Amino acid sequence: MKNLSVIGSGVMGRGIAYIGAISDFQVTVQDISEEALERAKVYIEEELEKSIARGFLTNEVVVRAKRNLEYTTELKRAAINADFVIEAVLEKMDLKIEIFKQLDEICPSHTVLATNTSTMSPTELGAATSRADKVIAMHFFNPVHKMKLIEIIKGLDTSEETVKITQDLGGNLGKETIEVNEFPGFVTSRMNCLIGNEAMNMLMEGVASAEDIDKALKLGLNHPMGPLELADLVGLDSRLRNMEYLYHTLGEKYRPCPLLIKYVKAGKLGRKSGAGFYQYH
């Protein structure tokens, strides 16, 4: 496996492209927006330079990684020679299905089609293609280059060969993997959304400040980030979409906190908008 395509150049897509390039894959990043691609390129090149300065990567690896990267707005150009595709667009099933239908027509017959998702169904995506056995979900974590885990989620028709190929890819990207049978929210999102939603409810109820709720979980329960900090990092609009999906599929305990809904309506989306549970400058 040599050619890796990443569809979507947002926070997750550019992170996946970065680790693919330094792991010596030929990586093509596709996005419908030239501006988004340019932002992704700037981000990746800045991260590569930082990694040299901090002693994480050698200059030789960085030069090779830059050569490994290509950027395009054309889906066909990105996918025509791909051995493995990772879709990393918004958590909207209709959008993902449309992309998977196109990828199914464009990609070689051996190509594995993966979705980077924290909640969506690989079974439903596979059913939209003629290669359900080669469709799988990979849940990367943000920031991709620092977080060690990838959840690998099998759809109903995903073959064991596809699981093995995906596990091998994860290892080659320097990650640990776990295998999950498809169920809404998988492992980490079900737990993470519950914790984050309860933290939001406590903030709304005046139990404690955002800072003290986060401090309690970091120092008392040894979480690396507080749940409100993490929600701001992920994006409150993304968290709300995940909560709505889990509420629809798993029931009342995942009902989104009214404060989360209010913040999203106000355009307070976390780090990317400059304000969420915290202010960013």
VODRENLO-127981 format. One record per atom (N, C-alpha, C): residue number from 0; x, y, z; residue in three letters. Coordinates in steps of 0.1 Angstrom, whole numbers. Example, Ala and Ser with C-alpha at 12.3 -4.5 7.8 and 13.67 -1.06 7.14 Angstrom:
<atoms>
    nr      c1      c2      c3   rest
     0     132     -57      78    ALA
     0     123     -45      78    ALA
     0     132     -33      78    ALA
     1     128     -22      71    SER
     1     137     -11      71    SER
     1     129       0      79    SER
</atoms>
This chain:
<atoms>
    nr      c1      c2      c3   rest
     0       8     -12       0    MET
     0       0       0       0    MET
     0       9      12       0    MET
     1       7      21     -10    LYS
     1      15      33     -11    LYS
     1       8      46     -12    LYS
     2      -4      46     -19    ASN
     2     -11      58     -22    ASN
     2     -23      60     -12    ASN
     3     -22      70      -5    LEU
     3     -33      73       5    LEU
     3     -40      86       1    LEU
     4     -53      86       0    SER
     4     -61      98      -3    SER
     4     -69     102       9    SER
     5     -69     115      12    VAL
     5     -76     121      23    VAL
     5     -86     131      17    VAL
     6     -99     128      20    ILE
     6    -110     137      14    ILE
     6    -115     146      25    ILE
     7    -112     159      23    GLY
     7    -115     169      34    GLY
     7    -103     174      40    GLY
     8    -101     187      40    SER
     8     -88     192      45    SER
     8     -90     201      58    SER
     9    -100     198      66    GLY
     9    -102     205      78    GLY
     9     -93     199      89    GLY
    10     -96     202     101    VAL
    10     -87     199     113    VAL
    10     -83     184     112    VAL
    11     -93     175     110    MET
    11     -89     161     110    MET
    11     -82     156      98    MET
    12     -87     161      86    GLY
    12     -81     157      73    GLY
    12     -67     161      72    GLY
    13     -64     174      76    ARG
    13     -50     178      75    ARG
    13     -41     171      85    ARG
    14     -46     167      97    GLY
    14     -39     160     106    GLY
    14     -35     146     101    GLY
    15     -45     139      95    ILE
    15     -43     126      89    ILE
    15     -33     127      78    ILE
    16     -34     137      69    ALA
    16     -24     139      58    ALA
    16     -10     141      64    ALA
    17      -9     148      74    TYR
    17       4     151      81    TYR
    17      11     138      85    TYR
    18       4     129      93    ILE
    18      10     117      97    ILE
    18      12     107      86    ILE
    19       4     108      75    GLY
    19       6      99      64    GLY
    19      19     103      56    GLY
    20      21     116      55    ALA
    20      33     121      47    ALA
    20      45     118      55    ALA
    21      46     119      68    ILE
    21      58     117      75    ILE
    21      60     101      77    ILE
    22      50      94      74    SER
    22      51      79      75    SER
    22      54      73      61    SER
    23      57      82      52    ASP
    23      62      79      38    ASP
    23      52      73      29    ASP
    24      39      77      31    PHE
    24      29      74      21    PHE
    24      28      86      11    PHE
    25      24      83      -1    GLN
    25      21      93     -11    GLN
    25       7      98      -8    GLN
    26       5     110      -3    VAL
    26      -7     115       2    VAL
    26     -13     126      -7    VAL
    27     -25     123     -12    THR
    27     -33     134     -19    THR
    27     -44     139     -11    THR
    28     -44     152      -8    VAL
    28     -55     158       0    VAL
    28     -65     165     -10    VAL
    29     -77     162      -8    GLN
    29     -88     168     -17    GLN
    29     -98     176      -9    GLN
    30    -101     187     -14    ASP
    30    -112     195      -8    ASP
    30    -118     203     -19    ASP
    31    -131     207     -17    ILE
    31    -138     215     -28    ILE
    31    -134     229     -27    ILE
    32    -127     233     -17    SER
    32    -123     247     -15    SER
    32    -108     249     -16    SER
    33    -104     258     -26    GLU
    33     -89     261     -27    GLU
    33     -84     267     -15    GLU
    34     -92     276      -9    GLU
    34     -88     283       4    GLU
    34     -85     273      15    GLU
    35     -94     263      16    ALA
    35     -92     253      27    ALA
    35     -80     245      24    ALA
    36     -77     242      12    LEU
    36     -65     234       9    LEU
    36     -52     243      12    LEU
    37     -53     255       9    GLU
    37     -41     264      12    GLU
    37     -39     265      27    GLU
    38     -50     266      34    ARG
    38     -49     266      49    ARG
    38     -43     253      54    ARG
    39     -47     242      48    ALA
    39     -42     229      52    ALA
    39     -27     228      49    ALA
    40     -23     233      37    LYS
    40      -9     232      33    LYS
    40       0     240      43    LYS
    41      -5     252      46    VAL
    41       3     261      55    VAL
    41       4     255      69    VAL
    42      -7     249      74    TYR
    42      -7     242      87    TYR
    42       3     231      87    TYR
    43       2     222      77    ILE
    43      11     210      76    ILE
    43      26     214      76    ILE
    44      29     224      67    GLU
    44      43     228      66    GLU
    44      48     235      79    GLU
    45      39     243      86    GLU
    45      43     248      99    GLU
    45      45     238     109    GLU
    46      37     227     109    GLU
    46      39     216     119    GLU
    46      52     209     116    GLU
    47      55     207     103    LEU
    47      67     200     100    LEU
    47      79     208     105    LEU
    48      79     221     103    GLU
    48      90     229     107    GLU
    48      91     229     122    GLU
    49      80     230     129    LYS
    49      80     229     144    LYS
    49      86     216     149    LYS
    50      83     205     141    SER
    50      88     192     145    SER
    50     103     191     144    SER
    51     109     198     134    ILE
    51     123     199     132    ILE
    51     129     206     144    ILE
    52     123     218     147    ALA
    52     128     226     158    ALA
    52     128     219     172    ALA
    53     118     211     174    ARG
    53     117     204     186    ARG
    53     124     191     187    ARG
    54     130     187     176    GLY
    54     138     175     175    GLY
    54     130     162     173    GLY
    55     117     163     169    PHE
    55     109     152     167    PHE
    55     111     145     153    PHE
    56     115     154     143    LEU
    56     117     149     130    LEU
    56     130     154     125    LEU
    57     137     147     116    THR
    57     149     152     110    THR
    57     145     160      97    THR
    58     155     168      93    ASN
    58     152     176      81    ASN
    58     150     167      69    ASN
    59     156     156      68    GLU
    59     155     146      57    GLU
    59     140     141      57    GLU
    60     135     138      68    VAL
    60     121     133      69    VAL
    60     111     144      64    VAL
    61     114     156      69    VAL
    61     105     167      65    VAL
    61     105     170      50    VAL
    62     117     170      44    VAL
    62     118     172      30    VAL
    62     111     162      22    VAL
    63     112     149      27    ARG
    63     105     138      20    ARG
    63      90     139      22    ARG
    64      86     143      34    ALA
    64      71     145      37    ALA
    64      65     155      28    ALA
    65      72     166      26    LYS
    65      67     177      17    LYS
    65      65     172       2    LYS
    66      75     163      -2    ARG
    66      74     158     -15    ARG
    66      63     148     -16    ARG
    67      59     141      -5    ASN
    67      49     131      -5    ASN
    67      35     137      -6    ASN
    68      33     150      -5    LEU
    68      20     156      -4    LEU
    68      16     163     -17    LEU
    69       3     161     -21    GLU
    69      -3     167     -32    GLU
    69     -17     172     -28    GLU
    70     -21     184     -33    TYR
    70     -34     190     -30    TYR
    70     -42     192     -42    TYR
    71     -55     189     -42    THR
    71     -63     191     -53    THR
    71     -78     193     -49    THR
    72     -85     200     -58    THR
    72     -99     201     -56    THR
    72    -107     191     -64    THR
    73    -100     182     -72    GLU
    73    -107     173     -80    GLU
    73    -107     159     -74    GLU
    74    -119     154     -71    LEU
    74    -120     141     -64    LEU
    74    -114     130     -73    LEU
    75    -117     130     -86    LYS
    75    -111     120     -94    LYS
    75     -96     119     -94    LYS
    76     -90     131     -95    ARG
    76     -75     131     -94    ARG
    76     -70     126     -81    ARG
    77     -77     128     -70    ALA
    77     -73     124     -57    ALA
    77     -74     109     -55    ALA
    78     -85     103     -61    ALA
    78     -88      89     -58    ALA
    78     -85      79     -69    ALA
    79     -81      83     -81    ILE
    79     -80      74     -92    ILE
    79     -70      63     -90    ILE
    80     -59      66     -83    ASN
    80     -48      57     -80    ASN
    80     -47      53     -66    ASN
    81     -57      56     -58    ALA
    81     -56      54     -43    ALA
    81     -57      39     -40    ALA
    82     -48      35     -30    ASP
    82     -49      22     -24    ASP
    82     -58      22     -12    ASP
    83     -59      34      -5    PHE
    83     -67      35       7    PHE
    83     -72      50       7    PHE
    84     -85      52       9    VAL
    84     -91      65      10    VAL
    84     -96      67      24    VAL
    85     -93      79      30    ILE
    85     -99      82      43    ILE
    85    -107      95      41    ILE
    86    -120      94      42    GLU
    86    -129     105      41    GLU
    86    -130     112      55    GLU
    87    -128     126      55    ALA
    87    -128     133      67    ALA
    87    -136     146      66    ALA
    88    -148     145      61    VAL
    88    -157     157      59    VAL
    88    -166     158      71    VAL
    89    -175     167      71    LEU
    89    -185     170      82    LEU
    89    -192     157      85    LEU
    90    -197     156      98    GLU
    90    -204     145     102    GLU
    90    -219     146      98    GLU
    91    -221     145      85    LYS
    91    -234     145      79    LYS
    91    -235     133      69    LYS
    92    -244     124      73    MET
    92    -245     112      66    MET
    92    -248     113      51    MET
    93    -257     122      47    ASP
    93    -260     124      33    ASP
    93    -248     129      25    ASP
    94    -240     137      31    LEU
    94    -228     142      24    LEU
    94    -218     130      23    LEU
    95    -216     122      33    LYS
    95    -207     111      33    LYS
    95    -212     101      22    LYS
    96    -224      98      22    ILE
    96    -230      88      12    ILE
    96    -227      93      -2    ILE
    97    -229     105      -5    GLU
    97    -227     110     -18    GLU
    97    -212     109     -22    GLU
    98    -203     112     -13    ILE
    98    -189     111     -15    ILE
    98    -185      96     -18    ILE
    99    -190      87      -9    PHE
    99    -187      73     -11    PHE
    99    -192      67     -24    PHE
   100    -204      72     -28    LYS
   100    -209      67     -42    LYS
   100    -199      71     -53    LYS
   101    -194      83     -52    GLN
   101    -184      88     -62    GLN
   101    -171      81     -61    GLN
   102    -166      79     -49    LEU
   102    -154      71     -47    LEU
   102    -155      57     -52    LEU
   103    -166      51     -50    ASP
   103    -168      37     -55    ASP
   103    -167      36     -70    ASP
   104    -171      46     -77    GLU
   104    -170      47     -92    GLU
   104    -156      50     -96    GLU
   105    -149      58     -89    ILE
   105    -136      63     -93    ILE
   105    -124      53     -89    ILE
   106    -125      48     -77    CYS
   106    -113      41     -72    CYS
   106    -111      27     -78    CYS
   107     -99      22     -79    PRO
   107     -96       8     -83    PRO
   107    -104      -2     -74    PRO
   108    -106     -14     -79    SER
   108    -114     -24     -72    SER
   108    -108     -28     -59    SER
   109     -95     -27     -57    HIS
   109     -89     -31     -44    HIS
   109     -89     -20     -33    HIS
   110     -93      -8     -37    THR
   110     -92       3     -27    THR
   110    -101       1     -16    THR
   111     -96       4      -4    VAL
   111    -104       4       9    VAL
   111    -110      18      11    VAL
   112    -122      19      14    LEU
   112    -129      32      16    LEU
   112    -132      33      31    LEU
   113    -125      43      38    ALA
   113    -127      45      52    ALA
   113    -133      58      55    ALA
   114    -142      59      65    THR
   114    -147      72      70    THR
   114    -141      75      83    THR
   115    -136      87      85    ASN
   115    -131      92      98    ASN
   115    -144      97     105    ASN
   116    -149      90     115    THR
   116    -161      94     121    THR
   116    -161      90     136    THR
   117    -168      98     144    SER
   117    -170      94     158    SER
   117    -183      88     161    SER
   118    -192      88     151    THR
   118    -206      82     153    THR
   118    -212      75     142    THR
   119    -208      78     129    MET
   119    -216      74     117    MET
   119    -214      59     114    MET
   120    -224      54     107    SER
   120    -224      39     104    SER
   120    -217      35      91    SER
   121    -206      27      93    PRO
   121    -200      22      81    PRO
   121    -209      12      73    PRO
   122    -218       6      80    THR
   122    -227      -3      73    THR
   122    -236       5      63    THR
   123    -241      16      67    GLU
   123    -249      25      58    GLU
   123    -241      30      47    GLU
   124    -229      34      49    LEU
   124    -220      39      39    LEU
   124    -217      27      29    LEU
   125    -214      16      34    GLY
   125    -210       4      26    GLY
   125    -222       1      17    GLY
   126    -234       2      22    ALA
   126    -246      -2      14    ALA
   126    -248       7       2    ALA
   127    -242      19       2    ALA
   127    -243      28      -9    ALA
   127    -233      26     -20    ALA
   128    -224      16     -18    THR
   128    -214      12     -27    THR
   128    -215      -2     -32    THR
   129    -207      -6     -42    SER
   129    -207     -20     -47    SER
   129    -196     -28     -40    SER
   130    -190     -22     -29    ARG
   130    -178     -28     -22    ARG
   130    -180     -27      -7    ARG
   131    -192     -32      -2    ALA
   131    -194     -31      12    ALA
   131    -184     -38      21    ALA
   132    -178     -48      15    ASP
   132    -167     -56      22    ASP
   132    -155     -47      24    ASP
   133    -153     -37      16    LYS
   133    -141     -28      17    LYS
   133    -144     -15      23    LYS
   134    -155     -13      30    VAL
   134    -158      -1      37    VAL
   134    -157      -3      52    VAL
   135    -151       7      58    ILE
   135    -148       6      73    ILE
   135    -148      20      78    ILE
   136    -149      21      92    ALA
   136    -147      34      98    ALA
   136    -134      34     106    ALA
   137    -128      46     106    MET
   137    -116      48     114    MET
   137    -118      61     122    MET
   138    -118      60     135    HIS
   138    -120      72     143    HIS
   138    -107      77     149    HIS
   139    -101      87     142    PHE
   139     -89      94     147    PHE
   139     -93     104     158    PHE
   140     -83     108     166    PHE
   140     -85     117     176    PHE
   140     -77     130     174    PHE
   141     -82     141     179    ASN
   141     -76     154     177    ASN
   141     -68     158     189    ASN
   142     -55     163     188    PRO
   142     -48     164     175    PRO
   142     -42     151     170    PRO
   143     -44     148     157    VAL
   143     -41     135     152    VAL
   143     -26     131     154    VAL
   144     -17     141     153    HIS
   144      -3     137     154    HIS
   144       2     134     168    HIS
   145      -7     137     178    LYS
   145      -3     135     192    LYS
   145     -11     123     198    LYS
   146     -23     121     194    MET
   146     -32     111     200    MET
   146     -29      97     194    MET
   147     -27      87     203    LYS
   147     -21      74     199    LYS
   147     -32      64     193    LYS
   148     -45      67     196    LEU
   148     -55      57     193    LEU
   148     -62      59     180    LEU
   149     -66      48     173    ILE
   149     -76      48     163    ILE
   149     -86      37     166    ILE
   150     -98      41     167    GLU
   150    -109      31     167    GLU
   150    -112      26     153    GLU
   151    -112      13     151    ILE
   151    -115       7     138    ILE
   151    -129       0     140    ILE
   152    -138       5     132    ILE
   152    -152       0     134    ILE
   152    -157      -8     121    ILE
   153    -160     -20     123    LYS
   153    -165     -29     113    LYS
   153    -180     -27     110    LYS
   154    -183     -26      97    GLY
   154    -197     -26      93    GLY
   154    -202     -40      93    GLY
   155    -215     -42      90    LEU
   155    -220     -55      89    LEU
   155    -213     -64      79    LEU
   156    -209     -58      67    ASP
   156    -203     -66      56    ASP
   156    -188     -64      55    ASP
   157    -182     -57      64    THR
   157    -168     -54      63    THR
   157    -160     -67      65    THR
   158    -151     -70      55    SER
   158    -144     -83      56    SER
   158    -132     -82      66    SER
   159    -128     -94      70    GLU
   159    -117     -95      79    GLU
   159    -104     -90      73    GLU
   160    -103     -92      59    GLU
   160     -91     -87      52    GLU
   160     -91     -72      53    GLU
   161    -102     -65      51    THR
   161    -103     -51      52    THR
   161     -99     -46      66    THR
   162    -103     -53      77    VAL
   162     -99     -50      90    VAL
   162     -84     -51      92    VAL
   163     -78     -62      87    LYS
   163     -64     -64      88    LYS
   163     -56     -53      81    LYS
   164     -61     -49      69    ILE
   164     -54     -39      61    ILE
   164     -54     -26      69    ILE
   165     -66     -23      75    THR
   165     -68     -10      82    THR
   165     -59     -10      95    THR
   166     -59     -22     102    GLN
   166     -50     -23     113    GLN
   166     -35     -21     110    GLN
   167     -31     -26      99    ASP
   167     -17     -25      94    ASP
   167     -14     -10      91    ASP
   168     -24      -4      84    LEU
   168     -22      11      81    LEU
   168     -21      19      94    LEU
   169     -29      16     104    GLY
   169     -28      23     117    GLY
   169     -15      21     123    GLY
   170      -9       9     123    GLY
   170       4       6     128    GLY
   170      15      14     120    GLY
   171      13      14     107    ASN
   171      23      22      99    ASN
   171      22      37     101    ASN
   172      11      42     106    LEU
   172      10      56     109    LEU
   172      14      59     123    LEU
   173      19      49     130    GLY
   173      24      50     144    GLY
   173      13      50     155    GLY
   174       2      44     152    LYS
   174      -9      44     161    LYS
   174     -12      30     167    LYS
   175     -19      30     178    GLU
   175     -25      18     184    GLU
   175     -39      18     179    GLU
   176     -44       6     177    THR
   176     -58       4     172    THR
   176     -66      -5     181    THR
   177     -79      -2     181    ILE
   177     -88     -12     188    ILE
   177     -99     -15     177    ILE
   178    -104     -27     178    GLU
   178    -115     -32     169    GLU
   178    -128     -31     176    GLU
   179    -138     -25     169    VAL
   179    -151     -22     175    VAL
   179    -162     -28     165    VAL
   180    -172     -35     171    ASN
   180    -183     -38     163    ASN
   180    -193     -27     162    ASN
   181    -198     -24     151    GLU
   181    -206     -11     149    GLU
   181    -218     -11     159    GLU
   182    -218       0     166    PHE
   182    -229       4     174    PHE
   182    -229      19     176    PHE
   183    -240      26     177    PRO
   183    -239      41     177    PRO
   183    -229      46     188    PRO
   184    -220      55     184    GLY
   184    -211      61     193    GLY
   184    -198      53     196    GLY
   185    -198      40     191    PHE
   185    -186      32     193    PHE
   185    -183      31     207    PHE
   186    -170      32     211    VAL
   186    -166      31     225    VAL
   186    -164      45     231    VAL
   187    -155      53     225    THR
   187    -150      65     231    THR
   187    -161      76     230    THR
   188    -168      77     219    SER
   188    -178      88     217    SER
   188    -189      86     227    SER
   189    -193      74     229    ARG
   189    -204      72     239    ARG
   189    -200      77     253    ARG
   190    -188      74     257    MET
   190    -184      78     270    MET
   190    -181      93     270    MET
   191    -174      98     260    ASN
   191    -170     112     260    ASN
   191    -182     121     259    ASN
   192    -192     118     251    CYS
   192    -203     126     250    CYS
   192    -211     127     263    CYS
   193    -212     115     270    LEU
   193    -219     115     283    LEU
   193    -212     124     293    LEU
   194    -199     123     294    ILE
   194    -191     131     303    ILE
   194    -192     146     300    ILE
   195    -190     149     287    GLY
   195    -191     163     283    GLY
   195    -205     169     285    GLY
   196    -215     161     282    ASN
   196    -229     167     284    ASN
   196    -232     169     298    ASN
   197    -227     160     307    GLU
   197    -230     162     321    GLU
   197    -222     174     327    GLU
   198    -210     176     321    ALA
   198    -203     188     325    ALA
   198    -210     201     321    ALA
   199    -216     201     309    MET
   199    -224     212     305    MET
   199    -236     214     313    MET
   200    -243     203     317    ASN
   200    -254     204     326    ASN
   200    -250     210     340    ASN
   201    -239     206     345    MET
   201    -234     211     358    MET
   201    -231     226     357    MET
   202    -225     230     345    LEU
   202    -222     244     343    LEU
   202    -235     252     343    LEU
   203    -245     247     335    MET
   203    -258     254     334    MET
   203    -265     255     347    MET
   204    -263     245     356    GLU
   204    -270     245     369    GLU
   204    -263     253     379    GLU
   205    -251     258     376    GLY
   205    -243     266     386    GLY
   205    -236     258     396    GLY
   206    -233     245     393    VAL
   206    -226     236     403    VAL
   206    -212     241     405    VAL
   207    -205     245     394    ALA
   207    -192     251     395    ALA
   207    -189     258     382    ALA
   208    -178     266     382    SER
   208    -174     273     370    SER
   208    -168     263     360    SER
   209    -167     267     347    ALA
   209    -161     259     337    ALA
   209    -147     255     340    ALA
   210    -139     265     346    GLU
   210    -125     262     349    GLU
   210    -124     251     360    GLU
   211    -133     252     370    ASP
   211    -133     243     381    ASP
   211    -138     229     378    ASP
   212    -148     228     369    ILE
   212    -153     215     364    ILE
   212    -141     208     357    ILE
   213    -135     216     348    ASP
   213    -124     210     340    ASP
   213    -112     206     349    ASP
   214    -109     214     359    LYS
   214     -98     212     368    LYS
   214    -101     199     377    LYS
   215    -114     197     380    ALA
   215    -118     186     388    ALA
   215    -115     173     381    ALA
   216    -118     172     368    LEU
   216    -116     160     360    LEU
   216    -102     158     357    LEU
   217     -94     169     355    LYS
   217     -80     167     352    LYS
   217     -72     162     364    LYS
   218     -75     168     376    LEU
   218     -67     165     387    LEU
   218     -73     154     396    LEU
   219     -86     153     396    GLY
   219     -93     143     404    GLY
   219     -95     130     397    GLY
   220     -97     130     383    LEU
   220     -99     118     376    LEU
   220     -88     115     366    LEU
   221     -78     123     365    ASN
   221     -66     121     357    ASN
   221     -69     122     342    ASN
   222     -79     130     338    HIS
   222     -82     133     324    HIS
   222     -71     143     319    HIS
   223     -66     140     307    PRO
   223     -56     150     302    PRO
   223     -61     164     298    PRO
   224     -74     164     295    MET
   224     -81     177     292    MET
   224     -95     177     299    MET
   225     -99     188     303    GLY
   225    -113     189     309    GLY
   225    -123     187     298    GLY
   226    -135     183     301    PRO
   226    -145     180     291    PRO
   226    -150     193     284    PRO
   227    -150     204     291    LEU
   227    -154     216     284    LEU
   227    -143     222     275    LEU
   228    -131     221     279    GLU
   228    -120     224     271    GLU
   228    -120     216     258    GLU
   229    -122     203     260    LEU
   229    -122     194     249    LEU
   229    -134     197     239    LEU
   230    -145     200     244    ALA
   230    -157     203     236    ALA
   230    -153     216     227    ALA
   231    -147     226     233    ASP
   231    -143     238     226    ASP
   231    -133     234     215    ASP
   232    -124     225     218    LEU
   232    -114     220     208    LEU
   232    -121     213     196    LEU
   233    -130     204     199    VAL
   233    -137     196     189    VAL
   233    -146     206     180    VAL
   234    -152     215     187    GLY
   234    -162     224     180    GLY
   234    -175     221     186    GLY
   235    -182     231     191    LEU
   235    -195     228     198    LEU
   235    -206     224     188    LEU
   236    -204     229     175    ASP
   236    -214     225     165    ASP
   236    -212     210     162    ASP
   237    -199     205     161    SER
   237    -197     191     159    SER
   237    -202     183     170    SER
   238    -199     188     183    ARG
   238    -204     180     194    ARG
   238    -219     179     194    ARG
   239    -226     190     191    LEU
   239    -241     190     190    LEU
   239    -246     180     180    LEU
   240    -240     179     168    ARG
   240    -244     169     158    ARG
   240    -242     155     164    ARG
   241    -231     153     171    ASN
   241    -229     140     176    ASN
   241    -239     136     187    ASN
   242    -242     146     196    MET
   242    -252     144     206    MET
   242    -266     141     200    MET
   243    -270     149     190    GLU
   243    -283     147     184    GLU
   243    -284     133     178    GLU
   244    -273     128     172    TYR
   244    -273     115     166    TYR
   244    -274     104     177    TYR
   245    -267     106     187    LEU
   245    -267      96     198    LEU
   245    -281      96     205    LEU
   246    -286     108     207    TYR
   246    -300     110     213    TYR
   246    -310     103     204    TYR
   247    -309     104     191    HIS
   247    -318      98     182    HIS
   247    -317      83     182    HIS
   248    -305      78     183    THR
   248    -302      63     182    THR
   248    -302      56     196    THR
   249    -298      62     206    LEU
   249    -296      56     219    LEU
   249    -305      61     230    LEU
   250    -312      72     228    GLY
   250    -322      76     237    GLY
   250    -319      87     247    GLY
   251    -328      88     257    GLU
   251    -329     100     265    GLU
   251    -316     105     272    GLU
   252    -308      95     276    LYS
   252    -296      99     284    LYS
   252    -286     107     275    LYS
   253    -288     108     262    TYR
   253    -279     116     253    TYR
   253    -286     129     249    TYR
   254    -297     132     255    ARG
   254    -304     145     251    ARG
   254    -294     156     253    ARG
   255    -291     165     242    PRO
   255    -281     175     243    PRO
   255    -285     186     254    PRO
   256    -275     190     261    CYS
   256    -277     200     271    CYS
   256    -282     213     265    CYS
   257    -292     219     270    PRO
   257    -298     232     265    PRO
   257    -287     243     263    PRO
   258    -277     243     272    LEU
   258    -267     253     271    LEU
   258    -258     251     258    LEU
   259    -256     238     255    LEU
   259    -249     236     242    LEU
   259    -257     241     230    LEU
   260    -269     238     230    ILE
   260    -278     243     219    ILE
   260    -278     258     218    ILE
   261    -278     264     230    LYS
   261    -279     279     230    LYS
   261    -265     285     225    LYS
   262    -254     279     229    TYR
   262    -241     284     224    TYR
   262    -240     282     209    TYR
   263    -244     271     204    VAL
   263    -243     269     189    VAL
   263    -252     279     182    VAL
   264    -264     282     187    LYS
   264    -273     292     181    LYS
   264    -266     306     181    LYS
   265    -258     308     191    ALA
   265    -252     321     193    ALA
   265    -239     322     185    ALA
   266    -235     312     178    GLY
   266    -223     312     170    GLY
   266    -210     310     179    GLY
   267    -212     306     191    LYS
   267    -201     303     200    LYS
   267    -197     288     199    LYS
   268    -188     286     190    LEU
   268    -185     272     186    LEU
   268    -172     267     191    LEU
   269    -165     274     200    GLY
   269    -153     270     206    GLY
   269    -141     277     200    GLY
   270    -130     270     199    ARG
   270    -117     276     195    ARG
   270    -119     282     181    ARG
   271    -126     275     172    LYS
   271    -126     279     158    LYS
   271    -133     292     156    LYS
   272    -142     296     165    SER
   272    -150     309     164    SER
   272    -144     319     174    SER
   273    -135     315     182    GLY
   273    -129     325     192    GLY
   273    -136     325     205    GLY
   274    -147     318     207    ALA
   274    -154     318     219    ALA
   274    -163     305     220    ALA
   275    -163     300     232    GLY
   275    -172     288     235    GLY
   275    -174     288     250    GLY
   276    -170     277     257    PHE
   276    -170     278     271    PHE
   276    -159     286     277    PHE
   277    -149     289     268    TYR
   277    -138     298     271    TYR
   277    -136     308     260    TYR
   278    -129     319     263    GLN
   278    -126     329     253    GLN
   278    -112     326     247    GLN
   279    -111     328     234    TYR
   279     -98     326     227    TYR
   279     -94     338     219    TYR
   280     -82     342     220    HIS
   280     -77     354     213    HIS
   280     -66     351     204    HIS
</atoms>
